[in-house]
Amino acid sequence: MRQTQKPVTVRFPMGDYLDITTEAEAQNTTSADIVRKAWKSYQENKNIVLKLAHLERRLLLNTFEICSATIGLSPDERKNAAKQINNSFGKEVLK
């Protein structure tokens, strides 16, 4: 039989434990459910951070393209400008 759940033991400082149990009582649920919800929220936030990083990169790329076109950079000038921007960011953000 395949196991669908696994118990996990977590130690919290007493203040956090009391906050968790108080929240559980306020929501008429268990401490375990509060911890599960916190884990789910953490996973969702990681996904949001990744999506925001992709959005930031697209916005930067679009802004660069708009500025390059507006000031009439040649392909070589555009490559040099992209290299300078990548150097200032310390990573390749533009290609």
C-alpha positions in Angstrom: 0.0 0.0 0.0 1.3 3.4 -1.0 1.7 5.9 1.9 -0.1 9.2 1.2 0.9 11.1 4.3 3.9 11.3 6.5 4.1 12.8 10.0 6.7 15.5 10.6 7.9 16.7 13.9 8.8 20.4 14.2 10.1 22.3 17.2 9.0 25.9 17.5 10.0 28.5 20.1 7.3 28.6 22.8 6.1 32.0 21.6 5.6 30.8 18.1 3.9 27.6 19.3 1.4 29.7 21.3 0.8 31.9 18.3 0.1 28.9 16.1 -2.3 27.3 18.6 -4.0 30.7 19.1 -4.4 31.0 15.4 -5.7 27.4 15.1 -8.3 28.1 17.8 -9.4 31.3 16.0 -9.8 29.4 12.8 -11.4 26.4 14.5 -8.8 24.1 13.1 -5.7 22.3 14.2 -2.1 23.4 14.6 -1.1 20.9 12.0 -3.5 22.5 9.5 -2.0 26.0 10.2 1.5 24.6 9.5 0.2 22.9 6.3 -1.3 26.2 5.2 2.0 28.0 6.0 3.9 25.4 3.8 1.5 25.8 1.0 1.8 29.6 1.2 5.6 29.4 1.2 5.4 27.2 -2.0 3.0 29.7 -3.7 5.3 32.6 -2.8 8.3 30.9 -4.3 6.3 30.5 -7.5 5.4 34.2 -7.4 9.0 35.2 -7.0 10.0 33.2 -10.0 7.2 34.7 -12.1 8.2 38.2 -10.9 11.8 37.6 -11.9 10.7 36.5 -15.4 8.5 39.6 -15.7 11.3 41.8 -14.5 13.6 40.4 -17.2 10.9 40.8 -19.9 10.3 44.4 -18.8 14.0 45.2 -18.8 14.4 43.7 -22.3 11.4 45.5 -23.7 12.6 48.8 -22.2 16.1 48.3 -23.6 14.6 47.5 -27.1 12.4 50.7 -26.9 15.3 52.9 -25.8 17.7 51.4 -28.4 15.1 52.0 -31.2 14.3 55.5 -29.9 17.9 56.7 -30.0 18.7 54.7 -33.2 21.4 52.4 -32.0 23.1 50.3 -34.7 23.3 46.5 -34.2 26.9 46.9 -33.0 26.0 49.8 -30.7 23.1 47.8 -29.3 25.4 44.8 -28.6 27.9 47.1 -26.8 25.1 48.7 -24.8 23.8 45.3 -23.8 27.3 44.2 -22.7 27.6 47.3 -20.5 24.2 46.7 -18.9 25.0 43.0 -18.3 28.3 44.1 -16.7 26.5 46.6 -14.5 24.0 44.0 -13.3 26.8 41.4 -12.9 24.9 38.9 -14.9 23.5 38.4 -18.4 20.1 40.1 -18.4 20.2 41.2 -22.1 21.3 39.2 -25.1 
